[in-house]
């Protein structure tokens, strides 16, 4: 199992706790990223929203791509998975920028391609907001241009959404044929695109019995196309305590989001512009990406057992959220990761 985490570019993950003790500042995310390498984390996901989805639109949030470029220069081992939304980025220009960050990091860049969901954010930033299936059709073209610019010395393309002529982008990324591309989605349009065009499938949080059929579905789609197996990752929020009772008290504290909370309007916007396989409760929305449904709540032994169940159905990467992020990442690395790694060593002995 690879362990990753969400960089707290929004100053936290809880919609009902105003101050989680982690500011959305360069100083804080730099310190956390450098410490995470010491703790043994493999990858950091840098989310991209120009407005703060968690704390309310007037709260600070960090830009994903400039933050990634800065982190590339001050870290040594950490893979930097940067979210990118095609509607906000010209693909040829992004290919040039991404290749440069990949060079700065010596091949540690990855992309998390996200088809936008937040109509109000797009309006406020003057960006066209496509309907659901149109967003995925745009993303398919966007990826075709991105790959072409990275692959060819001179690339020309004419499509419905994008046209480029004789694009030259040098130097190319360090990783060949490209930095890995991660994506998630539960609609048919999303799965079709991810299966064909991406390297890894990342899901919202869920227990192992719900993740298993998703993995099997994408595996069968890949096999039908004659493509290599994918990486499977999942978002999860973890609460680790010495006793189960302590963990449950913390769970109760963070899941009392009410209609008056800063992120409640965003919750309604998100639900109306996504196509999910299952309904999402307000409790689910207390933290992002249904992270609590993974069930990583309890003692170190209980959490490790859940992680091993996820690994058993094909999940090879966890993208974790904690609050406060640094302190809980340290606790997790000291108490849970050794149990998972030890079990994996015995399984492969």
URKAPE-V741513 format. One record per helix or strand. SS is the DSSP state (H for helix, E for strand). FROM is the first residue (numbers start at 1). TO is the last residue. If there is no record, write none. Layout:
BEGIN
SS:FROM:TO  SS:FROM:TO
END
This chain:
BEGIN
E:2:6  H:26:39  E:43:46  H:64:74  E:79:84  H:86:88  H:91:104  E:109:113  H:119:124  H:132:151  E:155:158  E:163:167  E:181:183  H:188:197  E:200:203  H:208:224  E:231:237  E:239:240  H:244:254  H:264:272  H:284:286  H:288:294  E:297:298  H:300:312  E:317:321  H:325:335  H:337:347
END
